[in-house]
Amino acid sequence: MEVYETEEQQVDAIKSYWQKNGNAIIAGLVIGLSGFIGFNFYKEAQLEQELAVSDAYQTLVESAETQPDNFVASGERFITENKDSSYATLTALTLAKKATTDKDWAQAEKHLISAIEISKDEGIKAIATLRLARVQIQLNNLDAALTTLSATLPSSFKSSIEEVKGDAYLLQGKTDLARSSYQEAIEATSGKATPALRMKLDDLAQNITLK
């Protein structure tokens, strides 16, 4: 590093350095500041967009009560326009629930498949997958239900997965597989089975005994 004997030499050195590099420094500062402003603008625009989607979703949910006849069409349009939003998944689940209430199992299946495809959350995907398998059982598409349940899902859903598998196997007349699935469902909860699950296993054992 150079050593300057006087303040004048220091000033001359700074002037010389600035003349050689000043434009590059200014350009760097401008680019950096522009990037910062641009990033903040992007975040602000993103937030506004998320709020707009949230408001649209709230309006859609309210329309289920006020305009039930238009709800399905509005919901499907909302999903198409907001596929990258988590609200699209919630809308698909809501449409599936309505279809289930109406016992329109084919429509319920369609909306649950949509929820699985667009969701980025593994937990929500698992919930939609379990509901889809139950709907497919209602449609008597038992092989399809078992295929649906073969998807890789979080381990916390194992008990529910095995219980629904047991339901499908039982309807197929595969009692051994049904019993095995119900037992695995109970084991997955450390033996803390729900009353409904315990009853299924007890009824199955009784039916086998009677035969």
Stockholm file with secondary structure:
# STOCKHOLM 1.0

chainA/1-211         MEVYETEEQQVDAIKSYWQKNGNAIIAGLVIGLSGFIGFNFYKEAQLEQELAVSDAYQTLVESAETQPDNFVASGERFITENKDSSYATLTALTLAKKATTDKDWAQAEKHLISAIEISKDEGIKAIATLRLARVQIQLNNLDAALTTLSATLPSSFKSSIEEVKGDAYLLQGKTDLARSSYQEAIEATSGKATPALRMKLDDLAQNITLK
#=GR chainA/1-211 SS CCCCSSHHHHHHHHHHHHHHHHHHHHHHHHHHHHHHHHHHHHHHHHHHHHHHHHHHHHHHHHHHHHCHHHHHHHHHHHHHHTTTSHHHHHHHHHHHHHHHHTTCHHHHHHHHHHHHHHCCCHHHHHHHHHHHHHHHHHTTCHHHHHHHHTSCCCGGGHHHHHHHHHHHHHHTTCHHHHHHHHHHHHHTTTTCCCHHHHHHHHHHHHHHHHC
#=GC SS_cons         CCCCSSHHHHHHHHHHHHHHHHHHHHHHHHHHHHHHHHHHHHHHHHHHHHHHHHHHHHHHHHHHHHCHHHHHHHHHHHHHHTTTSHHHHHHHHHHHHHHHHTTCHHHHHHHHHHHHHHCCCHHHHHHHHHHHHHHHHHTTCHHHHHHHHTSCCCGGGHHHHHHHHHHHHHHTTCHHHHHHHHHHHHHTTTTCCCHHHHHHHHHHHHHHHHC
//
